[in-house]
């Protein structure tokens, strides 16, 4: 082809990821209330794939304990 790099620029990927993280955090806060700093830190460290999985999983959460269990499963998996 013309030698064009069609890969999305890093800054755009990072901005999308941050936006996704903000949406997931807002949904979690609405669902379970205040999220302890230790759990917030774990959420900040999630990969894009894990963050997407959390976005799906949180639909089944009913308490902060559900979030804690999910995060623990990501560390041991």
N, C-alpha and C positions, 0 to 999 in steps of 0.2 A: 504494500500500500504506500502511502505517502510518508511513512515514518512518524505518524502522529501517535503520541502517547495518549491513549484513551482512558488510562487509569485515573480514577478520581483523586484529585489532590488531597494530600494528607490533612490539610486544614479543614477541608470540607468533611472528610470522614470523621475527624475529631469533633467537629461542630454537631454533626448528626448524632454521634454517640452521646455527647453531652445532653442534647435535647431529649434523646430517648431516656437517659438516666433521670433527667428532671421529671419526665412524665411518670415513670415508674415510682420514683420517690413520692411524688404528689399523690398518686393513687394509694400507695402504702400508708402514707400519713392519714389520709382520709379513712382508710379501712381500720387501722390499728391505733391511731393516735400518735403520740410522741414516740419516735424511734431512738433508742439509746445510741450514743456516739459510737460505741464499739460495733454495732450492727451497721450504722451508716458507713463506717470505714470499710467494712467487709463488702458492702454494696458498691462502694467506689472502686474497689479492686476487681470487680467482676469483669470478665471478658465480654465482648459484644454478644457472643453466643449465649453466655450465661445470663446476661442482662435480658435478652429476648426471652429466654426460658423463664426467668423470674416474672416478666410481664405476663406470660401465660399462666404461670403457677399461682400468682396472687389472686386470680379469679376464684380460686378454691380456698383461699385463706379466710379464717374467721377470727384469728387472734394473732398477737405478737409471737406466741409460741410456734405458730405455723411458719412464720418467717424465720424464726431461729432454727427450726428443724430443717427447713429448706437450705439455709445457708450452711448449716453443718453438713448436710448431704453433699454440697458442692466441694467442701474441703476434703471430705473423705473419698470423693469419687474421682 
